[in-house]
Amino acid sequence: MTVDPSIKDQELELLLHSNLQKLEASALAEGHAVLGQANSAPPEGYDDRLARYLHTVTDINQSDLAAYVSRRRAILDVLQRLVEVDDQGRYSREDAIHSLLMPMRTDFNEVGTDASNLWIIDEQLAFHDYLASDKTLKSMPITGSDSTREPDLLATRLVGSPVLAAEGGSLPLPSIVVVEVKRPMRNDASEDKDPIQQCLNYVKRVRAGGVKTALGRPIPPTREVPALCYASTAAGSRTGDRGSWLAGLRSLSSTPSDSATATSSEPR
């Protein structure tokens, strides 16, 4: 492929994408042809043809991996800008950061996995029984709570699958994950606005209402449902003071970044 050195970046990107699509289509056709001969007596030169095909697939996979890493790097760059002060001395609103993680007022039935970036918080959030963003506890099928409070992100995970549970048998124990996102450097961390305390309060409300599967099937009562809480904020002075106090009290840990995420495995 020959490329004009003066080509614009956008045109170059479109050209490369077009050629990659042609390469992938060619590799797919070649794969069907090569693998279709695997169960018969291989013709002369089959081993070389197979080696060339596998080499092409490897190159494509490496390209996909590079694109995957590049996209994540770009998302992290956007997040970095969101937690930094702008030219007017202001910080981004928390809903901008929230929307980068997952679109607001949606649940897992309404958005695809490629529309969210929950891996920033925890890769394991990709594996959930239920996941909601900025929805009231009352509207969630996973709890009988009548609260109109709205956790930023709330998820439940099941250990195994309840689909094939025998009649009368116990369903797997669930876990609760709560994420609270706050505006960077906010200084109004009173008790009702403190992200750590909010997380713990949401866990308490969910537990009190009883936990169900995403389809509303009750899970047998347990002593306490395990919970994992994340409070994401670049802390201001008051938030930092209160966060440090709560962290010490509840054995929380902060991630080593400018935009700290305090995590807690709530005791059972």
C-alpha positions as CSV (number, residue, x, y, z in Angstrom):
1,M,0.0,0.0,0.0
2,T,1.3,3.4,-1.0
3,V,0.4,6.5,1.0
4,D,0.8,10.1,0.1
5,P,3.0,11.7,2.8
6,S,0.8,14.8,2.8
7,I,-2.4,12.9,3.5
8,K,-4.5,14.3,6.4
9,D,-4.7,12.3,9.6
10,Q,-8.5,11.6,9.2
11,E,-8.0,10.4,5.6
12,L,-5.1,8.2,6.6
13,E,-7.2,6.7,9.4
14,L,-10.1,5.9,7.0
15,L,-7.6,4.4,4.4
16,L,-6.0,2.2,7.0
17,H,-9.4,1.1,8.4
18,S,-10.6,0.2,4.9
19,N,-7.5,-1.8,4.1
20,L,-7.8,-3.6,7.5
21,Q,-11.4,-4.6,6.6
22,K,-10.2,-6.0,3.3
23,L,-7.4,-7.9,5.0
24,E,-9.8,-9.4,7.6
25,A,-12.3,-10.4,4.9
26,S,-9.5,-12.1,2.9
27,A,-8.2,-13.9,6.0
28,L,-11.7,-15.1,6.8
29,A,-12.1,-16.5,3.3
30,E,-8.7,-18.1,3.4
31,G,-9.4,-19.6,6.8
32,H,-12.5,-21.4,5.5
33,A,-10.5,-22.7,2.5
34,V,-7.6,-23.9,4.6
35,L,-9.5,-25.4,7.4
36,G,-12.0,-27.0,5.0
37,Q,-9.1,-29.2,3.8
38,A,-8.0,-30.3,7.3
39,N,-10.1,-33.5,7.3
40,S,-9.0,-34.7,3.8
41,A,-5.6,-35.6,2.4
42,P,-3.7,-32.3,2.5
43,P,-2.7,-31.1,-1.0
44,E,0.9,-30.2,-1.8
45,G,2.0,-26.9,-0.2
46,Y,-0.8,-27.2,2.4
47,D,1.6,-26.7,5.4
48,D,3.0,-23.5,3.9
49,R,-0.5,-22.2,3.1
50,L,-1.6,-22.9,6.7
51,A,1.5,-21.2,8.1
52,R,0.9,-18.1,6.0
53,Y,-2.7,-18.0,7.1
54,L,-1.8,-18.3,10.8
55,H,0.8,-15.6,10.4
56,T,-1.8,-13.3,8.9
57,V,-4.3,-14.0,11.8
58,T,-1.5,-13.3,14.3
59,D,-0.8,-9.9,12.7
60,I,-4.6,-9.1,12.7
61,N,-4.8,-10.1,16.4
62,Q,-1.9,-7.9,17.3
63,S,-3.5,-5.0,15.4
64,D,-6.7,-5.6,17.4
65,L,-4.8,-5.6,20.6
66,A,-3.0,-2.4,19.8
67,A,-6.4,-0.7,19.0
68,Y,-7.8,-2.1,22.2
69,V,-4.9,-0.6,24.3
70,S,-5.0,2.6,22.3
71,R,-8.7,3.1,23.0
72,R,-8.2,2.5,26.7
73,R,-5.3,5.0,26.8
74,A,-7.6,7.6,25.1
75,I,-10.3,7.0,27.7
76,L,-7.9,7.5,30.5
77,D,-6.6,10.7,28.9
78,V,-10.2,11.9,28.8
79,L,-10.6,11.0,32.5
80,Q,-7.4,12.8,33.4
81,R,-8.8,16.0,31.8
82,L,-12.1,15.6,33.6
83,V,-10.4,15.6,37.0
84,E,-8.1,18.5,36.3
85,V,-8.9,22.2,36.7
86,D,-9.8,24.0,33.5
87,D,-8.6,27.4,32.3
88,Q,-11.3,29.1,34.4
89,G,-10.2,27.4,37.6
90,R,-13.2,25.0,37.6
91,Y,-13.5,21.3,37.8
92,S,-15.8,19.0,35.8
93,R,-19.2,18.1,37.2
94,E,-19.4,14.6,38.6
95,D,-22.0,13.7,35.9
96,A,-19.4,14.1,33.2
97,I,-17.1,11.6,35.0
98,H,-20.1,9.3,35.7
99,S,-21.2,9.3,32.0
100,L,-17.7,8.3,31.0
101,L,-18.0,5.2,33.3
102,M,-21.5,4.4,32.2
103,P,-24.5,6.3,30.7
104,M,-26.7,7.7,33.4
105,R,-30.2,6.5,34.2
106,T,-29.7,3.2,32.4
107,D,-29.2,-0.4,33.4
108,F,-27.4,-3.3,31.7
109,N,-30.4,-4.1,29.5
110,E,-30.3,-0.7,27.9
111,V,-26.6,-0.3,27.0
112,G,-24.0,-2.6,25.5
113,T,-20.7,-3.4,27.1
114,D,-18.9,-1.1,24.6
115,A,-20.9,1.9,25.8
116,S,-19.4,1.8,29.2
117,N,-15.9,2.0,30.7
118,L,-16.4,0.2,34.0
119,W,-13.0,-1.4,33.7
120,I,-11.7,2.0,35.1
121,I,-13.2,1.0,38.4
122,D,-13.0,-2.8,38.3
123,E,-12.6,-5.2,35.5
124,Q,-14.9,-7.6,37.3
125,L,-17.9,-5.3,36.9
126,A,-18.2,-6.8,33.4
127,F,-19.5,-9.9,35.1
128,H,-22.7,-9.1,36.9
129,D,-26.2,-10.4,37.4
130,Y,-27.6,-6.9,37.5
131,L,-26.1,-3.4,36.9
132,A,-27.7,0.0,37.1
133,S,-26.5,3.6,36.7
134,D,-28.2,6.4,38.5
135,K,-31.5,4.5,39.0
136,T,-33.6,4.6,42.2
137,L,-33.3,1.6,44.5
138,K,-37.1,1.3,44.3
139,S,-37.0,0.8,40.5
140,M,-34.4,-2.0,40.7
141,P,-35.7,-5.6,40.6
142,I,-32.9,-6.8,42.8
143,T,-34.2,-5.3,46.0
144,G,-37.5,-4.8,47.7
145,S,-36.4,-1.3,49.0
146,D,-38.9,1.5,48.5
147,S,-36.1,4.1,48.7
148,T,-35.9,6.8,45.9
149,R,-32.2,7.2,46.5
150,E,-30.1,6.8,43.4
151,P,-26.7,5.1,43.7
152,D,-24.3,6.2,41.0
153,L,-23.6,2.6,40.1
154,L,-25.0,-0.5,41.8
155,A,-24.3,-4.1,40.7
156,T,-24.9,-7.6,42.1
157,R,-22.9,-10.6,41.2
158,L,-23.8,-14.3,41.7
159,V,-21.3,-17.0,42.5
160,G,-22.3,-19.4,39.7
161,S,-25.6,-19.5,37.9
162,P,-29.1,-19.8,39.5
163,V,-30.7,-21.0,36.3
164,L,-30.3,-24.7,37.0
165,A,-30.8,-24.5,40.7
166,A,-32.8,-27.5,42.0
167,E,-36.2,-26.8,43.3
168,G,-35.9,-26.0,47.0
169,G,-32.2,-25.7,46.7
170,S,-30.2,-22.6,47.8
171,L,-29.2,-20.1,45.1
172,P,-25.6,-18.9,45.1
173,L,-24.8,-16.1,47.4
174,P,-24.7,-12.7,45.7
175,S,-22.4,-9.8,46.3
176,I,-23.2,-6.1,46.1
177,V,-21.0,-3.5,44.4
178,V,-21.7,0.2,44.9
179,V,-19.8,3.0,43.2
180,E,-20.1,6.7,44.2
181,V,-18.5,9.4,42.0
182,K,-17.9,12.9,43.3
183,R,-16.8,16.1,41.7
184,P,-13.0,16.6,42.0
185,M,-11.9,18.7,45.0
186,R,-15.3,19.2,46.5
187,N,-15.3,20.5,50.0
188,D,-18.8,19.7,51.3
189,A,-18.3,16.2,52.6
190,S,-21.0,16.4,55.3
191,E,-22.2,13.0,56.5
192,D,-25.1,12.8,54.1
193,K,-22.8,13.8,51.1
194,D,-19.7,11.8,52.1
195,P,-19.2,9.2,49.3
196,I,-18.0,6.5,51.6
197,Q,-20.9,6.9,54.0
198,Q,-23.3,7.0,51.0
199,C,-21.9,3.7,49.7
200,L,-22.4,2.0,53.1
201,N,-25.9,3.4,53.4
202,Y,-26.9,2.1,50.0
203,V,-25.5,-1.4,51.0
204,K,-27.6,-1.2,54.1
205,R,-30.8,-0.3,52.2
206,V,-30.3,-3.1,49.7
207,R,-29.6,-5.7,52.4
208,A,-32.7,-4.5,54.3
209,G,-34.9,-4.8,51.3
210,G,-33.8,-8.3,50.5
211,V,-31.7,-9.3,47.5
212,K,-33.1,-10.9,44.4
213,T,-31.7,-12.0,41.0
214,A,-32.1,-9.7,38.0
215,L,-35.3,-11.7,37.1
216,G,-36.7,-11.0,40.6
217,R,-36.2,-14.5,42.0
218,P,-35.6,-14.3,45.7
219,I,-32.3,-15.5,47.1
220,P,-32.6,-17.4,50.4
221,P,-31.7,-15.2,53.4
222,T,-28.1,-15.1,54.5
223,R,-26.4,-13.7,57.5
224,E,-25.2,-10.7,55.5
225,V,-24.6,-10.2,51.8
226,P,-20.9,-9.3,51.1
227,A,-20.4,-5.9,49.6
228,L,-17.6,-4.0,47.8
229,C,-17.7,-0.2,47.8
230,Y,-15.9,2.3,45.6
231,A,-15.8,6.0,46.3
232,S,-14.1,7.9,43.4
233,T,-13.0,11.4,44.1
234,A,-10.1,13.7,43.9
235,A,-10.5,14.9,47.4
236,G,-10.6,18.5,48.6
237,S,-9.6,19.4,52.1
238,R,-12.8,18.6,53.9
239,T,-13.5,15.5,51.9
240,G,-9.9,14.4,52.4
241,D,-10.1,14.9,56.2
242,R,-13.4,13.0,56.5
243,G,-12.3,10.4,54.0
244,S,-9.1,9.8,55.9
245,W,-11.1,9.4,59.2
246,L,-13.6,7.0,57.7
247,A,-10.8,5.1,55.9
248,G,-9.0,4.6,59.2
249,L,-12.2,3.6,61.0
250,R,-13.4,1.1,58.4
251,S,-10.0,-0.2,57.1
252,L,-10.4,1.3,53.7
253,S,-7.6,1.7,51.1
254,S,-7.0,4.4,48.6
255,T,-5.7,3.8,45.1
256,P,-2.3,5.5,44.3
257,S,-3.6,8.1,41.8
258,D,-4.5,11.7,41.8
259,S,-8.1,10.8,41.3
260,A,-8.3,8.4,44.3
261,T,-10.7,5.6,44.6
262,A,-11.3,4.4,48.1
263,T,-12.3,0.7,48.2
264,S,-13.9,-1.3,50.9
265,S,-14.9,-4.9,51.3
266,E,-17.7,-4.5,53.7
267,P,-17.5,-7.1,56.5
268,R,-20.1,-9.7,56.7
